[in-house]
Amino acid sequence: MAQAVRPQHGLLSLLNSDGKAHPVENTLVAVTLVFGLTAFFTAHFHQLHLLSSWTGLIGIGTGAWGQFISATTGERFLLIIGLGAAAVGFFLGMAHGGLFGGVLG
């Protein structure tokens, strides 16, 4: 055996299950999760509709691009979690006032 098999532990082992590093894809996963969770939790407050709608929109964009270029199932799994949270936050933010509600007009 030319090399020893060393099992990886942690989050990167879930994201890089094929044994290769994916720095761009992993960054998109992290950004999507951060924006998605921010949008989801701020959407529960009416006065934070600007923050929730914009972070939700950005989270949807980064999640969609991450899905397009993802390489492993673990990346796709976490991207779907982030995309779902971003979408809920975006739609609730839009319902509470939208992207420009009260600022323009």
TASULTA-V969632 format. One record per backbone hydrogen bond with DSSP energy under -1.0 kcal/mol. NH is the residue of the N-H (numbers start at 1). CO is the residue of the C=O. Records with the same first field share a line. If there is no record, write none. Layout:
NH = CO, CO
This chain:
15 = 11
16 = 12
19 = 16
26 = 22
27 = 23
28 = 24
29 = 25
30 = 26
31 = 27
32 = 28
33 = 29
34 = 30
35 = 31
36 = 32
37 = 33
38 = 34
39 = 35
40 = 36
41 = 37
42 = 38
43 = 39
45 = 42
48 = 45
49 = 46
52 = 48
53 = 49
54 = 50
55 = 51
56 = 52
57 = 53
58 = 54
59 = 55
60 = 56
61 = 57
62 = 58
63 = 59
64 = 60
65 = 61
66 = 62
67 = 63
68 = 64
69 = 65
70 = 66
76 = 72
77 = 73
78 = 74
79 = 75
80 = 76
81 = 77
82 = 78
83 = 79
84 = 80
85 = 81
86 = 82
87 = 83
88 = 84
89 = 85
90 = 86
91 = 87
92 = 88
93 = 89
94 = 90
95 = 91
96 = 92
98 = 93
103 = 100
104 = 100
